[in-house]
Amino acid sequence: MSENSRTYPDPGASAAEQPLSVYEMIREDIITGQLEPNARLKIADLAAMYRTSTNPVREALQQLRGEDFVVMEANRGARVRPIDENFVRDIIEIAALVEAALTKWFVSIATDPDIVELEAVQAEIEALNFTDPKRHGQLDTRFHQIIYDRHYNRHAADLWWKHREILRAISLRYPIALTRRVSVLREHRELIDAIRAQDPERAAAVITAHVEGSGRHIIEQMGASRRNAPRKPPG
């Protein structure tokens, strides 16, 4: 990547290699279900759980409230917002718009070395063929970073990263269907072809379909998991 590329955390790094903030730890636990939907979030309990003081917890909850992970209720405090299909749908709709804009701009600046780098990463993805989910996630992130990292609008690029991390954490709970695997590989190739052809409209259309396809897959998996979950006996 270029020297001006932005560096994001490595999604495959261990906690020791990549320490998380209190905000990130609470967000991750909400997304993965460690903190259950609608669970009360008491500041003192969270401070003890994450081995910190109460101020970082308060700040984290306010940030998570702004991102709609936490609901604040008068006289009742904070609770976990359920991470459901509607939540994913809303993220996907925004992500599709952001990534299409970032991709169109990249087409205008893409160089031959950029194409070579995209081809090389895609070759690794295809050779791996989804056999190692952790490594696949690292390679897939790198593929998209080549396209988004140099964009002048840091807020847009950082919004892409935030949404990617949320969807990554959610998708770890579900297997990638074979049909979606085929689509991912095909869409990456179509995207490279559109960039090589200097066709921003086609590139934007491909990435939009790519994002929407990933979103549909996650939503379908969430629905199937909910339908197949054992019913809890009446309390």
N, C-alpha and C positions, 0 to 999 in steps of 0.2 A: 504494500500500500504506500501512498505518498507520505512524505514527511509531515504533511499537514493533516493527515487523517486523525480523526478523533479515536481515542482508545476507550472502549467500554469494558466493564468487568467480564471475565471469562465465565460463561455459564457452566462450564465443566470443572471449574476450580473448586478445591475443597474450602471449607470454612477457614482453615488455617492459612491457606494461600490468599484468601479473599474475604477478610472479615466484613461482616454485615453490620449496618447500623441498627439501632433499635427499631426504627421505622421499617427497614427492610425485613427484619426478622418477623415483626408482627404481620406485615403484609404477606410474607411468604406463608406464614401459618394460617392466615385467613384463606388464601388461595388454595392451599393444599388440604384444608379441612381440619388441621390440627386445632384451630380455634373454630368451633362449630357454628353454623349459621344461627343468628339471633342470640348467640351467647353474650352475656353481660361482660363488659370489659371494665374491670375495676383497676384503677391506677395502681393501687398498692400491690395487688396481686400480680399485675403485669411486671411491675418493677422487681418483685421477688423472682418471678419466672425468668426474666431476662437479665437478672443480676445487675441492675442499674438503679439509679435514683429516680424519683418520680418526675422530675422536670423533663428528661428526654422522652418519657412515656407520654406526658401531656402533649408535648410538641408533635410526637409521632401520631397520636390520635387526631390532632387537629389537621395534620397533613392528610391522613387517611380519610378523614371526613370530607375534605375537599376533593378527593379522588373517588368518593362514593364507596369506599370499602367499609366505612364505619358510619352508623346512623346515630345521631345525638338526639335524645328525647328529653324534653323538659321534666325535671324532677326524677328522671329515671337513669340518667347517665348515658353511656355509650354501649352500643351492641354491634355485633358483627352483621354486616349486610350479607345476605345469602348470595353465593356465587353460582348463579343459575344460567339457564340458556339466554334469558333476556340480557343479562350482564354481558355475556360474550357477544351477543348480537350487536349491542351498542358499541362495544370496542371495535368490532370488525367493520362496522359502517364508517367509523372515523378512520381506522387504519387504511381502508381501501382508498379513501380520498388522499390521505397524507402520502402513502407510498406511491400512488400514481403521479402526484406532483413531483416527488423526489426523483422518481425514475425518468420522467420527461426531461427534467433539467440535466440529469446525468448523461442522457443521450447527446446533449449539445456539447459536452466536454469530453466524452469518452475517447480514449486513445487506443492505439493498437496494443500497447502493454496492458491496458485495462482488460481488453478482450482476452488476451493470453492468460491473465490471472483468473478471470472468470472461468475460462475453459479448464484451467488446471484444477481449480477447486471443484468444479462440476465433475471432472473425471474422478477425483477422489470420492465424491459423494456416490457416484455410480458404482465404483469399485467396491465400496463398503456395503452398498445395497441394503442399508437399514439393519445390518447385523449387530451394530453397536449403537444404541440410542444416544448415549452420551456423546460419542464421537460424531455421530450424524448431526446432533444439535450444534456442536462447535463448528462443523464445516458449513452447515446451512447458515448460521449466523455470519460467518466470514464471507460467504457468497453475497449476502445482502449488504453487508458493511461496505464492500467494494463499491457498491452502487450509491449508498447513502452517506458515507462518511465525509465526503468533501463538500457536501451541500452548504451554501452560505447561511441558510436559516437553521441555526443551532436548535431553536425551539422545536422546529418540525422534526429534525433528526432525533432529538432527545425524546420527543413524544413517540416516535416509532420505536425507540429502544424500550421505553416504559411499557408500551403495549405488547411488544415482543416478549418481554420478561413475564408479564401477566399470563399471556397465552401459553408460553413455554411451561410455566408452573402448572397450569390447568391441564395441559395436554399430557404431562407426565403420568397422570392418573389413568390414561386410556391408551390402548394399543393403536397403532396406525394401521388402518385397513389396507389390504393389498391394492385395492382400486385407487386409494389415495396415494399410495407410494408411486404407482405408475404415473399418476397425474403430476405429482411433484417433479419427477424427473423430466417429464415431457415439457412442463411449463418453464422450468429452468432453461432448457434448450431453446424453447421458443423465445424466451426473453433475450438470451444471448444473440440469437439471430436478428431480432428486431433492433438491438443496440448496434450490432455490426452493420446493419443496413441503414443506420441513422434515421430510423423511423420512430419518432417519439410517440406518436399516437398509438401505433401498434404495441410498442413497449408498455405504454400506460394501460392499454386494454389487457395485455397479458398479465401484468402484475395485479390488476384489479381482480381478474378471474382467479389468480393464484391465492390472493388474500381471502376472497369470498369462499373459495373452495375449502381452504383450511378451516375457516370459521364454520361452515356447514358441517364439516367432518367432526369438529369438536362438539358442536351442538347435538349432532346425531348420537355421538358416543355418550354424552351426558344424559340424553333422554333414555337411551337403551340401558344405561347403568341404573338410572332411577327406577325404570320399569322392572328390572330384574332383581332389584334389591329386596331382601327378605322383609316382609311386613313386620313392623313392630307391634307386639300385642297391645291392646288398649290399656292405657295407664290408669 
